[in-house]
């Protein structure tokens, strides 16, 4: 709490965004948003068919391989330069404090905590339920060596029994040396935090992971703003940029990006390769489930960025920028 109080980003009892960031822009406020979410949803928000997937054996992965494996939404595993890394894991089957709400699409839960090897670094970008899952984190606890998280998120982890000495909390513009050629910078995001009715008592961040041979932008959640260009100017170019692309809506346009903004953010960051996440697993918005990937691939035909769109469980070879991916979402109802 003393560190939080000293943060330049913490004012009047809450963390603040750099720009004014209304949570909602809809006429009628929260009533309109809730009505649209619960009653005006299109049937295509949740697919009828099973989402296709692959199953890469992470427990017996060749230690010399540099790969990323996506679990759907914003959860993924990386093995790079000999280290095993996990980001915002959610394996409980729901992006909610209760199992019957915001359930994962059929076919997206092919991985469990038992499929995860010992993890060198766990990254937590912020404390929302779709990024910090109590059930998952508790089951993974014996496998996690070190945690890098947003400032304030450590209070949750300590309460859940994690050793405070294993937790490294970062505010915007802070850096930590993880040793063996790995360093992390916490950078600005435009979002909010909270696991209940109280908001913004913890901060929300993006991470820049420097490995001995790569530079990777781990985006977390963020609306579009000038911070992407500033990060690109200071730290770019990036070998891989991982950005949210999904669960957007014009009614909360300042806290999540539309697909065209995701591509612009990637350009701002000077991305050599872009991996769009935050889609294809949970119904957290009112757009059709496959719209984010359809739109970003269509829009990318004009800007021609190197776009990685793997199916769940498929390996992204981190140092092979010629790798091609299918439009696996096509034909799924």
Secondary structure, DSSP 8 states (H G I E B T S, - for coil): -HHHHH-TTEETTEE--SS---S---TTHHHHHHHHHHHS--GGGS-SS---B----STT--TT--EEEE-STT-EEEEETTEEEEES---SSBSSSSTTSSBB-TT-----GGG---EEEEEE---STTTS-HHHHHHHGGGEEEEEEETTTHHHHHHTT--GGGEEEE-TTEEEEEETTEEEEEE-------SSS---SS---EEEEE-SS-EEEE--S----THHHHHHHHH--BSEEEEE-SS--GGGTTTS--HHHHHHHHHHTTBSSEEEES-SSB--SSS-TTHHHHHHHHHHHHH---EE---BT-EEETT-TT-----TTTT--
